[in-house]
Amino acid sequence: QVQLVESGGGLVQAGGSLRLSCAASGSGRTFSNYYMGWFRQAPGKEREFVTFINWSGGITRYADSVKDRFSISRDNVKSTVYLQMNSLKPEDTAVYYCAAGLGSWLVRVKEDEYIYWGQGTQVTVSS
């Protein structure tokens, strides 16, 4: 069992930045074996893929809507994954969820490819 807790959300103006953190517990030294992802769900919309990072941090993928603005990274010593969000837009407003999965060497962008989920953190971007 792995518990994921997101933090760092809040209210920012358009063009601003936020850094989200996702702290994992219960995984111990095996955290480095998890691939990690961020998803988001805006009001009235389905949850959508935002970004992926593999176990080593060497492979990442981004949704077209956030590419060149967001950056995912991980610290396996701290068992934490980060999402740096720059040039935020009102359409980025959503609840952001951290997720983890095991057992694959492939890029994972689908919700059902992840096993563990955090409770989410609200990001609101004003215009």
TORDODO-14844 format. One record per residue (C-alpha): x negated, y negated, z; chain; residue number from 1. Coordinates in steps of 0.25 Angstrom, whole numbers, always signed. Example, Ala and Ser with C-alpha at 12.3 -4.5 7.8 and 13.67 -1.06 7.14 Angstrom:
2
+-------+-------+-------+-------+-----+
!    xx !    yy !    zz ! chain !   n !
+-------+-------+-------+-------+-----+
!   -49 !   +18 !   +31 !     A !   1 !
!   -55 !    +4 !   +29 !     A !   2 !
+-------+-------+-------+-------+-----+
This chain:
127
+-------+-------+-------+-------+-----+
!    xx !    yy !    zz ! chain !   n !
+-------+-------+-------+-------+-----+
!    +0 !    +0 !    +0 !     A !   1 !
!    -5 !   -14 !    -4 !     A !   2 !
!    +1 !   -27 !    +1 !     A !   3 !
!    +0 !   -39 !    -7 !     A !   4 !
!    +2 !   -53 !    -2 !     A !   5 !
!    +2 !   -66 !   -11 !     A !   6 !
!    -1 !   -80 !    -6 !     A !   7 !
!    -4 !   -93 !   -12 !     A !   8 !
!    +9 !   -97 !   -19 !     A !   9 !
!   +15 !  -110 !   -17 !     A !  10 !
!   +20 !  -123 !   -24 !     A !  11 !
!   +11 !  -130 !   -34 !     A !  12 !
!   +13 !  -140 !   -45 !     A !  13 !
!   +11 !  -137 !   -59 !     A !  14 !
!    -3 !  -137 !   -63 !     A !  15 !
!    -8 !  -132 !   -49 !     A !  16 !
!   -14 !  -120 !   -45 !     A !  17 !
!   -12 !  -109 !   -35 !     A !  18 !
!   -19 !   -96 !   -31 !     A !  19 !
!   -12 !   -84 !   -26 !     A !  20 !
!   -18 !   -73 !   -18 !     A !  21 !
!   -13 !   -59 !   -16 !     A !  22 !
!   -19 !   -52 !    -4 !     A !  23 !
!   -18 !   -36 !    -4 !     A !  24 !
!   -19 !   -28 !    +9 !     A !  25 !
!   -19 !   -13 !   +11 !     A !  26 !
!   -28 !   -10 !    -1 !     A !  27 !
!   -41 !   -11 !    +5 !     A !  28 !
!   -53 !    -9 !    -4 !     A !  29 !
!   -43 !    -3 !   -14 !     A !  30 !
!   -38 !   -17 !   -18 !     A !  31 !
!   -48 !   -18 !   -29 !     A !  32 !
!   -41 !    -6 !   -36 !     A !  33 !
!   -28 !   -14 !   -38 !     A !  34 !
!   -25 !   -22 !   -50 !     A !  35 !
!   -17 !   -35 !   -46 !     A !  36 !
!    -7 !   -44 !   -53 !     A !  37 !
!    +1 !   -56 !   -51 !     A !  38 !
!   +16 !   -57 !   -55 !     A !  39 !
!   +26 !   -68 !   -54 !     A !  40 !
!   +41 !   -70 !   -54 !     A !  41 !
!   +47 !   -83 !   -57 !     A !  42 !
!   +61 !   -87 !   -53 !     A !  43 !
!   +71 !   -80 !   -62 !     A !  44 !
!   +60 !   -72 !   -69 !     A !  45 !
!   +54 !   -58 !   -69 !     A !  46 !
!   +41 !   -55 !   -62 !     A !  47 !
!   +30 !   -57 !   -72 !     A !  48 !
!   +15 !   -53 !   -73 !     A !  49 !
!    +5 !   -64 !   -70 !     A !  50 !
!    -9 !   -58 !   -69 !     A !  51 !
!   -17 !   -45 !   -67 !     A !  52 !
!   -30 !   -42 !   -62 !     A !  53 !
!   -37 !   -28 !   -61 !     A !  54 !
!   -44 !   -22 !   -50 !     A !  55 !
!   -58 !   -28 !   -53 !     A !  56 !
!   -52 !   -41 !   -57 !     A !  57 !
!   -59 !   -40 !   -70 !     A !  58 !
!   -46 !   -39 !   -78 !     A !  59 !
!   -35 !   -49 !   -78 !     A !  60 !
!   -22 !   -52 !   -86 !     A !  61 !
!   -13 !   -64 !   -85 !     A !  62 !
!    +1 !   -67 !   -90 !     A !  63 !
!    +1 !   -77 !  -102 !     A !  64 !
!    +9 !   -87 !   -93 !     A !  65 !
!    -3 !   -88 !   -83 !     A !  66 !
!   -15 !   -85 !   -91 !     A !  67 !
!   -26 !   -96 !   -90 !     A !  68 !
!   -19 !  -101 !   -78 !     A !  69 !
!   -19 !   -90 !   -68 !     A !  70 !
!   -31 !   -81 !   -63 !     A !  71 !
!   -30 !   -68 !   -55 !     A !  72 !
!   -42 !   -63 !   -47 !     A !  73 !
!   -44 !   -54 !   -36 !     A !  74 !
!   -53 !   -52 !   -24 !     A !  75 !
!   -54 !   -37 !   -21 !     A !  76 !
!   -62 !   -39 !    -8 !     A !  77 !
!   -50 !   -48 !    -3 !     A !  78 !
!   -40 !   -39 !    -9 !     A !  79 !
!   -34 !   -52 !   -15 !     A !  80 !
!   -29 !   -56 !   -29 !     A !  81 !
!   -28 !   -70 !   -33 !     A !  82 !
!   -20 !   -78 !   -43 !     A !  83 !
!   -25 !   -92 !   -47 !     A !  84 !
!   -14 !  -100 !   -53 !     A !  85 !
!   -18 !  -113 !   -61 !     A !  86 !
!   -10 !  -123 !   -69 !     A !  87 !
!    +2 !  -118 !   -63 !     A !  88 !
!   +15 !  -120 !   -70 !     A !  89 !
!   +30 !  -121 !   -65 !     A !  90 !
!   +32 !  -108 !   -73 !     A !  91 !
!   +22 !  -101 !   -64 !     A !  92 !
!   +32 !  -103 !   -52 !     A !  93 !
!   +35 !   -89 !   -47 !     A !  94 !
!   +33 !   -79 !   -36 !     A !  95 !
!   +19 !   -72 !   -38 !     A !  96 !
!   +17 !   -58 !   -35 !     A !  97 !
!    +4 !   -51 !   -33 !     A !  98 !
!    +4 !   -36 !   -37 !     A !  99 !
!    -6 !   -24 !   -37 !     A ! 100 !
!    -7 !   -11 !   -44 !     A ! 101 !
!   -16 !    +2 !   -44 !     A ! 102 !
!   -20 !   +12 !   -54 !     A ! 103 !
!   -22 !    +5 !   -67 !     A ! 104 !
!   -34 !    +0 !   -75 !     A ! 105 !
!   -25 !    -8 !   -84 !     A ! 106 !
!   -19 !   -22 !   -84 !     A ! 107 !
!    -6 !   -22 !   -77 !     A ! 108 !
!    +5 !   -33 !   -80 !     A ! 109 !
!   +18 !   -26 !   -76 !     A ! 110 !
!   +25 !   -27 !   -63 !     A ! 111 !
!   +27 !   -12 !   -62 !     A ! 112 !
!   +12 !   -10 !   -63 !     A ! 113 !
!   +10 !   -16 !   -49 !     A ! 114 !
!   +12 !    -8 !   -36 !     A ! 115 !
!   +10 !   -19 !   -25 !     A ! 116 !
!   +16 !   -32 !   -25 !     A ! 117 !
!   +15 !   -44 !   -16 !     A ! 118 !
!   +27 !   -52 !   -11 !     A ! 119 !
!   +24 !   -64 !   -20 !     A ! 120 !
!   +21 !   -79 !   -18 !     A ! 121 !
!   +28 !   -90 !   -24 !     A ! 122 !
!   +21 !  -100 !   -33 !     A ! 123 !
!   +29 !  -112 !   -37 !     A ! 124 !
!   +24 !  -122 !   -47 !     A ! 125 !
!   +31 !  -136 !   -48 !     A ! 126 !
!   +31 !  -145 !   -60 !     A ! 127 !
+-------+-------+-------+-------+-----+
